[in-house]
Amino acid sequence: MGSNFSEKAAFLWSVADLLRGDYKQADYGKVILPFTVLRRLDCVLEPTKNQVLQEYESRKNSGIADLSPFLLKVSGQKFYSVSRFTFSKLLDDPPHIRQNLESYLGDFSENARDVFERFRFGEQISNLDSKNLLFMIVQKFATIDLHPDQVPNEEMGLIFEELIRRFAETSNETAGEHFTPREVIRLMVNILFVADDEALSKPGVVRSLYDPAAGTGGMLSVAEDYLREHNPDMRLTVFGQELNDESYSICKADMMIKGQDPNRIVSGNSFTQDGFPHDKFDYMLSNPPFGVDWKKIQDVVKNEHERKGYGGRFGPGLPRVSDGSLLFLLHLLSKMRPPGEGGSRIGIVLNGSPLFTGDAGSGESEIRRWVLENDFLEAIIAMPTDLFYNTGIATYIWILSNRKSPERKNKVQLINAVDLYAKMRKSLGNKRNYLTDENIQEITRVYGEFENKGISKIFDTQDFGFRKITVDRPPASGKTVKVKKGQKPYDPDLRDTENVPLKEDINEYFEREVKPHVPEAWINEEIRDAKDGKVGKVGYEINFNRYFYVYKPPRPLEEIKADLKAVESRILEILKQVTD
């Protein structure tokens, strides 16, 4: 086998040739993914296998109920197996391949068994056996060495991602729900940690990292690799939660092999079954699904919002049911350590809608208001399109913190990195572009310099706020309208609104912008903000494109006329050829 991860992925994918005809294309992954994980675990445990078996034999009749501490110590891993079987030994007894493989799985430690139960691997073993494919599949996997010495952890992660991408393509699923391109994660990790370089370089440093939509664990892995590279003496404890069973299984297996505590990777929905309800984290990274509705969990989320308020996760407000992105943002912010205990830093990938959807007073606007008025938002980076496997839409990286450096207090940096990318030689799904190492360094440098120039703009947090005032006018003469007692008569058909920047006085704005055009109009002072009680509703939006808009003058008329004349000449020439 070559060292190139795509060659190994292609070899593992070639197992599909054996499945063709007996399995639907959409189900190839149900066989290949768990077998790849099993082979990886098999290779990892091989060096200490005999010692573990000896330890097990010497202690199994000792009366000690739980032998796992002894066996884990001897295995040198976060998991173990007391089975006499390996892939090669399974091949020694073809008639009993199914029973032996089931026995082999049953002799793993509980955390490893959980991985295969989530894969529903038992069903596939039974299915493969009934189709006389099981022996051939085991035989095929036995020929590839997936020991970390041969396939380093990062390469293994890329192999899993490549396999998932291929399965998603064959079954028309969205591979991008499972993982984020590695170079995007590297950029997020760079920016998240760059502000703490000095603290993270000290010996014996321990930090925690959390991802509530962990997928196959890419965010956690890249962050761990980055920190180990920068400071081999530091320790990063990683925590993750994942809803999809296959992704959860891969993530948990990957973390076990890397020596992380597999109990810190949990399954389930982060909103309804929060796996870490009482934990706070130093760092958080996430790429939650874009634009996914939360209708199925609406009752639970609304209940927490109404019952717990700001004591829960969703106090500031709830976004529309069609897009749960901002729920992930609120969930992450609820996991921040208090500033007095060191505080936290967060990086999250979102699409464009959380920037501006929702009018003043709406759930989205109130969430943005709470984030900005509490000075949590540090920076937003507009990314190039076509970076992700399952969508070509515009994406944005939000960086948040409750321990901003002094110069960033009450400021927000917007970075327009839409033109910093390279074209891929071959598209992968919707992914046509990628970030080069130079692109990552450039964006990180621009972030670190924190200057108001070029692709970087610095704003006060209040610059994104406005007060939406209601402007009324008297009814036209002869028109009768119903009004409440004591209310000034107004014409509902002529009612209008104005968004006044928060930094401006509404009366001064009104006199300057409205009065000259409609002298008879007035500000309706009955419509007030629910929180501060002042006239007009407060709203917040971040109209990214407006801040980076560059005016391009239209082409000269003579140039346009010349182009049109040339087109006319070509059309006449074509018509002449047809009629001749």
Secondary structure in CASP SS format (residue, H / E / C, confidence):
PFRMAT SS
TARGET T0000
AUTHOR 0000-0000-0000
METHOD secondary structure of the structure
MODEL  1
M C 1.00
G C 1.00
S C 1.00
N C 1.00
F H 1.00
S H 1.00
E H 1.00
K H 1.00
A H 1.00
A H 1.00
F H 1.00
L H 1.00
W H 1.00
S C 1.00
V C 1.00
A H 1.00
D H 1.00
L H 1.00
L H 1.00
R E 1.00
G C 1.00
D C 1.00
Y E 1.00
K C 1.00
Q H 1.00
A H 1.00
D H 1.00
Y H 1.00
G H 1.00
K H 1.00
V H 1.00
I H 1.00
L H 1.00
P H 1.00
F H 1.00
T H 1.00
V H 1.00
L H 1.00
R H 1.00
R H 1.00
L H 1.00
D H 1.00
C H 1.00
V H 1.00
L H 1.00
E H 1.00
P H 1.00
T H 1.00
K H 1.00
N H 1.00
Q H 1.00
V H 1.00
L H 1.00
Q H 1.00
E H 1.00
Y H 1.00
E H 1.00
S H 1.00
R H 1.00
K C 1.00
N C 1.00
S C 1.00
G C 1.00
I C 1.00
A C 1.00
D C 1.00
L C 1.00
S H 1.00
P H 1.00
F H 1.00
L H 1.00
L H 1.00
K H 1.00
V H 1.00
S H 1.00
G C 1.00
Q C 1.00
K C 1.00
F C 1.00
Y C 1.00
S E 1.00
V C 1.00
S C 1.00
R C 1.00
F C 1.00
T C 1.00
F H 1.00
S H 1.00
K H 1.00
L H 1.00
L C 1.00
D C 1.00
D C 1.00
P H 1.00
P H 1.00
H H 1.00
I H 1.00
R H 1.00
Q H 1.00
N H 1.00
L H 1.00
E H 1.00
S H 1.00
Y H 1.00
L H 1.00
G H 1.00
D C 1.00
F E 1.00
S C 1.00
E H 1.00
N H 1.00
A H 1.00
R H 1.00
D H 1.00
V H 1.00
F H 1.00
E H 1.00
R H 1.00
F C 1.00
R C 1.00
F H 1.00
G H 1.00
E H 1.00
Q H 1.00
I H 1.00
S H 1.00
N H 1.00
L H 1.00
D H 1.00
S H 1.00
K C 1.00
N C 1.00
L C 1.00
L H 1.00
F H 1.00
M H 1.00
I H 1.00
V H 1.00
Q H 1.00
K H 1.00
F H 1.00
A H 1.00
T C 1.00
I C 1.00
D C 1.00
L C 1.00
H C 1.00
P C 1.00
D C 1.00
Q C 1.00
V C 1.00
P C 1.00
N H 1.00
E H 1.00
E H 1.00
M H 1.00
G H 1.00
L H 1.00
I H 1.00
F H 1.00
E H 1.00
E H 1.00
L H 1.00
I H 1.00
R H 1.00
R H 1.00
F H 1.00
A H 1.00
E H 1.00
T H 1.00
S H 1.00
N C 1.00
E C 1.00
T C 1.00
A H 1.00
G H 1.00
E H 1.00
H C 1.00
F C 1.00
T C 1.00
P C 1.00
R H 1.00
E H 1.00
V H 1.00
I H 1.00
R H 1.00
L H 1.00
M H 1.00
V H 1.00
N H 1.00
I H 1.00
L H 1.00
F H 1.00
V H 1.00
A C 1.00
D C 1.00
D H 1.00
E H 1.00
A H 1.00
L H 1.00
S C 1.00
K C 1.00
P C 1.00
G C 1.00
V C 1.00
V E 1.00
R E 1.00
S E 1.00
L E 1.00
Y E 1.00
D E 1.00
P C 1.00
A C 1.00
A C 1.00
G C 1.00
T C 1.00
G C 1.00
G H 1.00
M H 1.00
L H 1.00
S H 1.00
V H 1.00
A H 1.00
E H 1.00
D H 1.00
Y H 1.00
L H 1.00
R H 1.00
E H 1.00
H H 1.00
N C 1.00
P C 1.00
D C 1.00
M C 1.00
R E 1.00
L E 1.00
T E 1.00
V E 1.00
F E 1.00
G E 1.00
Q E 1.00
E E 1.00
L C 1.00
N C 1.00
D H 1.00
E H 1.00
S H 1.00
Y H 1.00
S H 1.00
I H 1.00
C H 1.00
K H 1.00
A H 1.00
D H 1.00
M H 1.00
M H 1.00
I H 1.00
K C 1.00
G C 1.00
Q C 1.00
D C 1.00
P H 1.00
N H 1.00
R H 1.00
I E 1.00
V E 1.00
S E 1.00
G C 1.00
N C 1.00
S C 1.00
F C 1.00
T C 1.00
Q C 1.00
D C 1.00
G C 1.00
F C 1.00
P C 1.00
H C 1.00
D C 1.00
K C 1.00
F E 1.00
D C 1.00
Y E 1.00
M E 1.00
L E 1.00
S E 1.00
N C 1.00
P C 1.00
P C 1.00
F C 1.00
G C 1.00
V C 1.00
D C 1.00
W C 1.00
K H 1.00
K H 1.00
I H 1.00
Q H 1.00
D H 1.00
V H 1.00
V H 1.00
K H 1.00
N H 1.00
E H 1.00
H H 1.00
E H 1.00
R H 1.00
K H 1.00
G H 1.00
Y H 1.00
G H 1.00
G C 1.00
R C 1.00
F C 1.00
G C 1.00
P C 1.00
G C 1.00
L C 1.00
P C 1.00
R C 1.00
V C 1.00
S C 1.00
D C 1.00
G C 1.00
S H 1.00
L H 1.00
L H 1.00
F H 1.00
L H 1.00
L H 1.00
H H 1.00
L H 1.00
L H 1.00
S C 1.00
K C 1.00
M E 1.00
R C 1.00
P C 1.00
P H 1.00
G H 1.00
E H 1.00
G C 1.00
G C 1.00
S C 1.00
R E 1.00
I E 1.00
G E 1.00
I E 1.00
V E 1.00
L E 1.00
N E 1.00
G C 1.00
S H 1.00
P H 1.00
L H 1.00
F H 1.00
T C 1.00
G C 1.00
D C 1.00
A C 1.00
G C 1.00
S C 1.00
G H 1.00
E H 1.00
S H 1.00
E H 1.00
I H 1.00
R H 1.00
R H 1.00
W H 1.00
V H 1.00
L H 1.00
E H 1.00
N C 1.00
D C 1.00
F C 1.00
L E 1.00
E E 1.00
A E 1.00
I E 1.00
I E 1.00
A E 1.00
M C 1.00
P C 1.00
T C 1.00
D C 1.00
L C 1.00
F C 1.00
Y C 1.00
N C 1.00
T C 1.00
G C 1.00
I C 1.00
A C 1.00
T E 1.00
Y E 1.00
I E 1.00
W E 1.00
I E 1.00
L E 1.00
S E 1.00
N C 1.00
R C 1.00
K C 1.00
S C 1.00
P H 1.00
E H 1.00
R H 1.00
K C 1.00
N C 1.00
K E 1.00
V E 1.00
Q E 1.00
L E 1.00
I E 1.00
N E 1.00
A C 1.00
V C 1.00
D C 1.00
L C 1.00
Y C 1.00
A E 1.00
K E 1.00
M E 1.00
R E 1.00
K E 1.00
S E 1.00
L E 1.00
G C 1.00
N C 1.00
K E 1.00
R E 1.00
N E 1.00
Y E 1.00
L C 1.00
T C 1.00
D H 1.00
E H 1.00
N H 1.00
I H 1.00
Q H 1.00
E H 1.00
I H 1.00
T H 1.00
R H 1.00
V H 1.00
Y H 1.00
G H 1.00
E H 1.00
F C 1.00
E C 1.00
N C 1.00
K E 1.00
G C 1.00
I C 1.00
S E 1.00
K E 1.00
I E 1.00
F E 1.00
D E 1.00
T H 1.00
Q H 1.00
D H 1.00
F H 1.00
G E 1.00
F E 1.00
R E 1.00
K E 1.00
I E 1.00
T E 1.00
V E 1.00
D E 1.00
R C 1.00
P C 1.00
P C 1.00
A C 1.00
S C 1.00
G C 1.00
K C 1.00
T C 1.00
V C 1.00
K C 1.00
V C 1.00
K C 1.00
K C 1.00
G C 1.00
Q C 1.00
K C 1.00
P C 1.00
Y C 1.00
D C 1.00
P H 1.00
D H 1.00
L H 1.00
R C 1.00
D E 1.00
T E 1.00
E E 1.00
N E 1.00
V E 1.00
P E 1.00
L C 1.00
K C 1.00
E C 1.00
D C 1.00
I H 1.00
N H 1.00
E H 1.00
Y H 1.00
F H 1.00
E H 1.00
R H 1.00
E H 1.00
V C 1.00
K C 1.00
P C 1.00
H C 1.00
V C 1.00
P C 1.00
E C 1.00
A C 1.00
W E 1.00
I E 1.00
N C 1.00
E C 1.00
E C 1.00
I C 1.00
R E 1.00
D C 1.00
A C 1.00
K C 1.00
D C 1.00
G C 1.00
K C 1.00
V E 1.00
G E 1.00
K E 1.00
V E 1.00
G E 1.00
Y E 1.00
E C 1.00
I C 1.00
N C 1.00
F H 1.00
N H 1.00
R H 1.00
Y H 1.00
F C 1.00
Y C 1.00
V C 1.00
Y C 1.00
K C 1.00
P C 1.00
P C 1.00
R C 1.00
P C 1.00
L H 1.00
E H 1.00
E H 1.00
I H 1.00
K H 1.00
A H 1.00
D H 1.00
L H 1.00
K H 1.00
A H 1.00
V H 1.00
E H 1.00
S H 1.00
R H 1.00
I H 1.00
L H 1.00
E H 1.00
I H 1.00
L H 1.00
K H 1.00
Q H 1.00
V H 1.00
T H 1.00
D C 1.00
END
